[in-house]
Amino acid sequence: MIVIQELHQFDGEMRLPQPSAAHDWDGDRWVVNADKQAALDAQETERLCTKIDAAADSARAELAGDPLKAMEYAQAAADAQAYQDAGYPKKEVPLSVAAWVVKGRTAKQAAEQILGKADELTDHLLTLRTLRLKAKAQIRAQAAKGNLEQAHSAGAEALVAIRELVSGVSG
């Protein structure tokens, strides 16, 4: 049996295909160009980090809603905190707290619920931030050691953790 490998024409001669963009022809064979490989590895590292940032951005939007709603909730939480700090005065209920005084809920209960939800959201956002920053640090550390496979694994694990965080909150 005769096996003929695929050959390509480069500069008027037949060669094996270029194994990767990091390889250069040395006149006899393809060799890895360390500078090109380092540049490709750096691009891949940044691509992985960008992927983590994008997943975190999406998760943040899922957790906090649109930016205007998040501002509304932040204002309600600040008003509820000021109301709580003042000792829940009956004649000085902030409008954002009074808006949640429904279905037999008192102003104090409304303020406490608003603060509870705000604390919960803050915890989720801090968990997300920790996952994101830790993953990017691991990706960069593994890539710096030349372990792109480990960098990919760190990124994949972080993406799973981010999805689990969101599904645990919304589920």
C-alpha positions in Angstrom: 0.0 0.0 0.0 1.3 3.4 -0.9 0.2 6.4 1.3 0.7 9.8 -0.1 0.2 12.6 2.3 -1.5 15.8 1.3 1.0 18.3 0.0 0.6 22.0 -0.7 2.5 24.2 -3.1 4.4 27.0 -1.3 6.9 29.2 -3.1 7.1 26.9 -6.1 7.7 23.7 -4.1 5.6 21.0 -2.6 5.4 20.9 1.2 3.3 19.4 3.9 0.6 21.8 5.1 1.6 24.4 7.6 0.7 22.8 11.0 -0.4 26.1 12.5 0.0 29.9 12.1 2.9 29.7 14.6 5.0 27.6 12.3 7.6 28.9 9.8 9.4 27.0 7.0 13.1 26.7 7.7 13.9 25.6 4.2 13.6 21.9 5.1 10.6 21.6 7.5 8.0 23.4 9.5 9.3 24.7 12.9 7.5 26.5 15.6 8.3 30.2 15.8 8.3 31.0 19.5 7.3 34.6 19.0 4.3 33.7 16.9 3.3 31.0 19.3 3.5 33.5 22.2 1.4 36.0 20.3 -1.2 33.3 19.5 -1.2 32.1 23.1 -1.7 35.7 24.3 -4.6 36.2 21.9 -6.2 32.9 23.1 -5.8 34.0 26.7 -7.5 37.3 26.0 -10.3 35.5 24.1 -10.9 33.2 27.1 -11.0 36.2 29.5 -13.4 38.1 27.1 -15.6 35.0 27.1 -15.7 35.0 30.9 -16.5 38.8 31.0 -19.3 38.3 28.5 -20.8 35.5 30.5 -20.6 37.6 33.7 -22.2 40.6 31.9 -25.0 38.4 30.8 -25.4 36.9 34.2 -25.3 40.3 35.8 -28.1 41.5 33.5 -30.1 38.4 34.4 -29.6 38.9 38.2 -30.1 42.7 38.3 -32.4 43.3 35.4 -32.1 46.3 33.2 -29.9 49.2 34.4 -32.8 51.6 35.1 -34.6 49.0 37.2 -31.3 48.3 39.1 -31.0 52.0 39.8 -34.6 52.0 41.1 -33.9 49.1 43.4 -30.7 50.7 44.6 -32.6 53.9 45.4 -35.3 51.9 47.2 -32.6 50.1 49.2 -30.9 53.4 50.2 -34.3 54.8 51.2 -35.2 51.7 53.1 -31.8 51.8 54.9 -32.3 55.5 55.9 -35.9 54.7 57.1 -34.6 51.8 59.2 -31.7 53.9 60.5 -34.2 56.6 61.6 -36.2 54.0 63.6 -39.1 53.5 61.1 -40.9 56.8 61.7 -44.6 56.3 60.8 -44.9 59.8 59.3 -41.8 59.8 57.2 -42.1 56.7 55.0 -40.1 57.2 51.8 -42.1 56.9 48.6 -40.0 53.9 47.4 -40.8 52.0 50.6 -44.4 53.1 50.7 -44.8 51.7 47.2 -44.2 48.3 48.6 -46.7 48.7 51.5 -49.4 46.4 49.9 -51.4 43.3 50.9 -51.3 44.1 54.6 -47.5 44.7 54.6 -46.4 47.4 57.1 -43.9 50.1 56.1 -41.3 48.4 58.4 -41.9 45.0 56.8 -41.6 46.6 53.4 -38.3 48.2 54.3 -37.0 45.0 55.7 -38.0 43.0 52.6 -36.4 45.6 50.3 -33.2 45.5 52.4 -33.3 41.7 52.3 -33.6 41.6 48.5 -30.8 44.2 48.2 -28.5 42.1 50.4 -29.3 39.0 48.4 -28.6 40.8 45.1 -25.3 42.2 46.5 -24.3 38.7 47.6 -25.0 37.3 44.1 -23.2 40.1 42.4 -20.1 39.7 44.7 -20.1 35.9 44.0 -20.3 36.6 40.3 -17.4 39.1 40.6 -15.3 36.6 42.5 -16.0 33.9 40.0 -15.1 36.2 37.1 -11.9 37.7 38.6 -10.7 34.3 39.9 -11.2 32.6 36.5 -9.4 35.4 34.6 -6.5 35.2 37.1 -6.4 31.4 36.7 -6.5 31.6 32.9 -3.7 34.1 32.8 -1.6 32.2 35.3 -2.0 28.9 33.4 -1.3 30.6 30.1 1.8 32.2 31.5 3.1 28.7 32.4 2.3 27.5 28.8 -0.6 25.4 30.0 -3.3 26.5 27.6 -5.3 23.3 28.2 -5.5 24.2 31.9 -6.4 27.7 31.0 -9.3 26.4 28.9 -10.3 24.1 31.8 -10.3 27.1 34.2 -12.5 29.1 31.8 -14.9 26.2 31.3 -15.3 25.6 35.0 -16.0 29.3 35.6 -18.6 29.3 32.8 -20.4 26.4 34.5 -20.2 28.1 37.9 -21.6 31.3 36.4 -24.5 29.4 34.8 -25.2 27.6 38.1 -25.3 30.8 40.0 -27.9 32.3 37.6 -30.0 29.1 37.5 -29.8 28.8 41.2 -31.2 32.3 41.6 -33.8 32.2 38.9 -34.7 28.5 39.4 
